[in-house]
Amino acid sequence: MTIRALLIDDDPDTRALLALALSSDGRFTVEAMSRFDAASELHRDAAGYDALLVHLLESEGEGAALITAIRQWAPALPIVTLGAAGTIAKPVDPLALPTQLAEMLEA
C-alpha cells in the first residue's frame, strides 16, 4: 500500500529535501507545501491524505494552530510533528525519515 503524505514546512529547502527523501522510498507519495497552502488544501481535501508531517515552529506556534484546525476537519488523520518538541526531532535525517514514518504509522 502506498501512503499519501502531506509534508508541511515553511522552509522551501527543507520541504524539498524531505519530500525527495520520502518520494524516493516506494512506500510514499508526497505533496509538500507551506502551512498557508496546506490549510486551504486540508480544508478542501483532508480525507485525501493518509498522514501529515507538520513542522512545529516553537517560537510562533503556527504549527500547533494548524494542527488544531486539522483536528476539526479530519480528527482521525495521523499527524507526525517535526521540530525540537516534535515526534521527530529536527534536524531530520532524510535517509531515516521514510522508515521512521512508516514505523510510526504502523504502530
N, C-alpha and C positions, 0 to 999 in steps of 0.2 A: 504494500500500500504506500502510495506517495502522500506525504504530509504537506499540505499547503500552508506555508508560514508567511506571516507578515512581520517584517523587521522594521521597527520604528526607532529611528535615531536621527537627531538633527544635524549631526556631523556627516556631510556627504562622503568623506573619505572612509570613515568607519563603516558607514552604511554599505558602501560599495565593497569593501573588503569582506565584511561578514556575510553579505548576500552572496558573494562569489564562493566563499567557503561552504556555505550551505547548499547552494545550487550545484556545486561540483560533486556533491555527495548524491548518489542516486535516490536517496530516501526523501528528498525535499524538492519542492518547487517554491520559489521565494519571490515575494514582492517586497520592495524596500522603499520607504518614504519617510518624510519628516512627520512630526506629530501633528502639524497643521493639516497636511494632506490626509494623514491616517484617520483623523477624527471624522472627516466627511466620508471617507471610504468605508469605515466601520459602521457609521450610522446607516449608510446605504446597504452594506452587504457583509455584516459581521458573520453571518452563517456560512459565508463562502470560505472561511478560514478554519484550519484545524488547530492552529496555535499562533500566539503572538509573542514576539520578543520586543520588549519595551525598555529603552534606556531611561533610567531614573536620573533626573537632574537633581542632585541633592540640594543645591543652593536655591533652586527656584520652585521645585515641587510640581512642575508641569507634567512630568511622567505620572506622578501619583494622581493628579487631577484627571488625566486622560484615562487611567485605569478605572477610576470611579465612574466615569461616563461609559466606558466599555461595559462595565458590570451591569449597567442599566439596559444596554442594548443586547448583550449576549452573556448572561450570568454564568453559563457553563463553559465558556471558552477558556481553554488553558492559557495562562499568561506567565511567561518567564521574564523576570526583570534582570536587566544588566546594569551594573554600577557598583559602587563601593558597598552599598547596602542591599544589593540585588541578589537574586537567586544565583546568578553567575557574576562573579566579580570582574570588574574591568581593571586592567586591560584584558580583554578576552583573547584566548589562544584560538586563532581561527582554525587551526588544524584539529583541535579537540572539540570545537563547538558542535559539529554535527552529532558526534557520539554523545556528548553531554545532553544535548537537547532531546535526542531520541530516547535516552535512558529516562529522562525526566517525564517525558510524555507516556512512557510505558508503565511508570510507577503508579 
